[in-house]
Amino acid sequence: MATSTKKVGGLAGVNAGESAICTCGTGHGLNYRGYDIYDLAEHCEFEEVAYLLLREKLPNKDELASFKKELIAARNLPKELKEVLKLLPKNAHPMDVMRSACSVLGCLEPEEYDVFKASFPNQQRISTRLLGIFPSVLTFWHHYHTSGKEINTESKQDSIAGYFLESLHQKEPKELWIKAMHTSLILYAEHEFNASTFTARVITATISDVYSGITGAIGALRGPLHGGANEAAMELISEFSTPEQATQGILDKLARKDKIMGFGHRVYVEKDPRNVVIKQWSKKLSDDIGDTKDLYQISEAIEKVMWDQKKLFPNLDFYSASTYHFMGIPTLYFTPIFIFSRTAGWLAHIMEQRANNKLIRPSSEYTGPDNKVFVPLNKR
Ligand SMILES: CC(C)(COP(=O)(O)OP(=O)(O)OC[C@H]1O[C@@H](n2cnc3c(N)ncnc32)[C@H](O)[C@@H]1OP(=O)(O)O)[C@@H](O)C(=O)NCCC(=O)NCCS
């Protein structure tokens, strides 16, 4: 069989290591630790899935209750971190705020390394801490810079989904919204060797601390080719007032060779299995709020034209955008929500990398000049 000499780049199709956490592209298309994402999304709370990723089994009732207790205790913001959040500018990108907060927490509550056992004894505790604290970071910063109010982290919500919505809106969220948020967090929780997870693994492989791994992962997630696509998809949908306008607008963009954010995927070829679930939620919430801007219909028009013209399908980010919008979440907070969820996947990969560590240091193919004649400084 003839092999193509075209270089694909971006390590596409390269198996960069082993992992027992997730498979993309088998079964329905996505499994976490052997469980089908459709079963998890339909029947679980996000905390069950986070537990599965971090502790390698689904929790029973008692285990879930005690994990949730730990997560609730972990919402608390240290006063030094609050001061930093107050000092960060109002117009900072929320992803920069999240990245900075993670790094600051690493200074305040550093991870201990046991040199004799060559292990990180507190990695589970810090994992819970990070999962618990991230929603508090975003909503504290948000409220301080929009109304001057220093919110506290008290809430009777026992889940990350409910707590985030309540803390953001400062009122009890609808059950339907909490369920939608659980589902979204489950769908975003893990995705094999994606860019941010791989970043976390590369950092971890140097025997660095967990905060460095997560801070680096947040940086990788921020870009519009990765997590930032949900924010960019919302901006795109909002450009149009009608489905007809959207169809024409996308045709124009494609003619200009623009990238349409929220479409396409490196691993999936025909569809993103997560989209099936989130699209249903977008419709449900659109009907629930009686959306007068037809954002769901506009999204469907974009989906149709992208498939007709390019055979490109929406990825998870596309309908997540309208789903979040219908819950009154500001567009700039879409990618930080991705952090609340993917932190579980990142942490699972950090622990897996540590359990069988090998420095990740590939080689490059040199394409620069050779045999240059050296000229001393005073002759250049
Ligand atoms: C996800 C993504 C980065 C995968 O990238 P990739 O595997 O490197 O594939 P490429 O970007 O090289 O795309 C291959 C071809 O499809 C086209 N394509 C891929 N995604 C596209 C999109 N969203 N809009 C328009 N064209 C797209 C490319 O222009 C390219 O066409 P060409 O071969 O004629 O140049 C890419 O599909 C993309 O940029 N999507 C938009 C961002 C996004 O939604 N990211 C979230 C991913 S979950």
The ligand as an SDF file (V2000), in Angstrom:
LIG
                    3D

 48 50  0  0  0  0  0  0  0  0999 V2000
  -10.5890   21.1260   16.2780 C   0  0  0  0  0  0  0  0  0  0  0  0
   -9.5850   21.5000   15.2110 C   0  0  0  0  0  0  0  0  0  0  0  0
   -8.5250   22.3950   15.8450 C   0  0  0  0  0  0  0  0  0  0  0  0
   -8.9420   20.2230   14.6690 C   0  0  0  0  0  0  0  0  0  0  0  0
   -7.9040   20.6430   13.9090 O   0  0  0  0  0  0  0  0  0  0  0  0
   -7.0090   19.7080   12.9740 P   0  0  0  0  0  0  0  0  0  0  0  0
   -7.2020   18.2930   13.2710 O   0  0  0  0  0  0  0  0  0  0  0  0
   -5.6370   20.2560   13.1000 O   0  0  0  0  0  0  0  0  0  0  0  0
   -7.6060   19.9700   11.5490 O   0  0  0  0  0  0  0  0  0  0  0  0
   -7.3350   21.2380   10.6350 P   0  0  0  0  0  0  0  0  0  0  0  0
   -7.5070   22.5040   11.3870 O   0  0  0  0  0  0  0  0  0  0  0  0
   -6.0380   21.0300    9.9320 O   0  0  0  0  0  0  0  0  0  0  0  0
   -8.5270   21.0680    9.6300 O   0  0  0  0  0  0  0  0  0  0  0  0
   -8.5390   20.1700    8.4910 C   0  0  0  0  0  0  0  0  0  0  0  0
   -9.3170   20.8430    7.3750 C   0  0  0  0  0  0  0  0  0  0  0  0
  -10.6660   21.0910    7.7920 O   0  0  0  0  0  0  0  0  0  0  0  0
  -10.9270   22.4800    7.8410 C   0  0  0  0  0  0  0  0  0  0  0  0
  -11.5850   22.7680    9.0990 N   0  0  0  0  0  0  0  0  0  0  0  0
  -11.4460   22.1030   10.2530 C   0  0  0  0  0  0  0  0  0  0  0  0
  -12.1960   22.6680   11.1910 N   0  0  0  0  0  0  0  0  0  0  0  0
  -12.8190   23.6990   10.6050 C   0  0  0  0  0  0  0  0  0  0  0  0
  -13.7160   24.6510   11.0740 C   0  0  0  0  0  0  0  0  0  0  0  0
  -14.1170   24.6420   12.3540 N   0  0  0  0  0  0  0  0  0  0  0  0
  -14.1650   25.5890   10.2320 N   0  0  0  0  0  0  0  0  0  0  0  0
  -13.7700   25.5870    8.9490 C   0  0  0  0  0  0  0  0  0  0  0  0
  -12.9140   24.7090    8.4400 N   0  0  0  0  0  0  0  0  0  0  0  0
  -12.4380   23.7770    9.2640 C   0  0  0  0  0  0  0  0  0  0  0  0
   -9.5720   23.1710    7.8260 C   0  0  0  0  0  0  0  0  0  0  0  0
   -9.6270   24.4600    7.3020 O   0  0  0  0  0  0  0  0  0  0  0  0
   -8.7600   22.2080    7.0040 C   0  0  0  0  0  0  0  0  0  0  0  0
   -9.0600   22.4280    5.6470 O   0  0  0  0  0  0  0  0  0  0  0  0
   -7.9000   22.3560    4.5460 P   0  0  0  0  0  0  0  0  0  0  0  0
   -7.3710   20.9340    4.6190 O   0  0  0  0  0  0  0  0  0  0  0  0
   -8.6230   22.6940    3.2980 O   0  0  0  0  0  0  0  0  0  0  0  0
   -6.8810   23.3640    4.9610 O   0  0  0  0  0  0  0  0  0  0  0  0
  -10.2850   22.2370   14.0400 C   0  0  0  0  0  0  0  0  0  0  0  0
  -11.3460   21.4620   13.5480 O   0  0  0  0  0  0  0  0  0  0  0  0
  -10.7490   23.5990   14.4550 C   0  0  0  0  0  0  0  0  0  0  0  0
   -9.9810   24.5650   14.4260 O   0  0  0  0  0  0  0  0  0  0  0  0
  -12.0520   23.7330   14.8870 N   0  0  0  0  0  0  0  0  0  0  0  0
  -12.5310   24.9890   15.3730 C   0  0  0  0  0  0  0  0  0  0  0  0
  -12.1140   25.1910   16.8160 C   0  0  0  0  0  0  0  0  0  0  0  0
  -12.8600   24.3000   17.7620 C   0  0  0  0  0  0  0  0  0  0  0  0
  -14.0660   24.1630   17.6770 O   0  0  0  0  0  0  0  0  0  0  0  0
  -12.1190   23.7280   18.7160 N   0  0  0  0  0  0  0  0  0  0  0  0
  -12.6820   22.8690   19.7290 C   0  0  0  0  0  0  0  0  0  0  0  0
  -12.3000   21.4560   19.4660 C   0  0  0  0  0  0  0  0  0  0  0  0
  -13.1620   20.3470   20.5410 S   0  0  0  0  0  0  0  0  0  0  0  0
  1  2  1  0
  2  3  1  0
  2  4  1  0
  2 36  1  0
  4  5  1  0
  5  6  1  0
  6  7  2  0
  6  8  1  0
  6  9  1  0
  9 10  1  0
 10 11  2  0
 10 12  1  0
 10 13  1  0
 13 14  1  0
 14 15  1  0
 15 16  1  0
 15 30  1  0
 16 17  1  0
 17 18  1  0
 17 28  1  0
 18 19  1  0
 18 27  1  0
 19 20  2  0
 20 21  1  0
 21 22  1  0
 21 27  2  0
 22 23  1  0
 22 24  2  0
 24 25  1  0
 25 26  2  0
 26 27  1  0
 28 29  1  0
 28 30  1  0
 30 31  1  0
 31 32  1  0
 32 33  2  0
 32 34  1  0
 32 35  1  0
 36 37  1  0
 36 38  1  0
 38 39  2  0
 38 40  1  0
 40 41  1  0
 41 42  1  0
 42 43  1  0
 43 44  2  0
 43 45  1  0
 45 46  1  0
 46 47  1  0
 47 48  1  0
M  END
$$$$
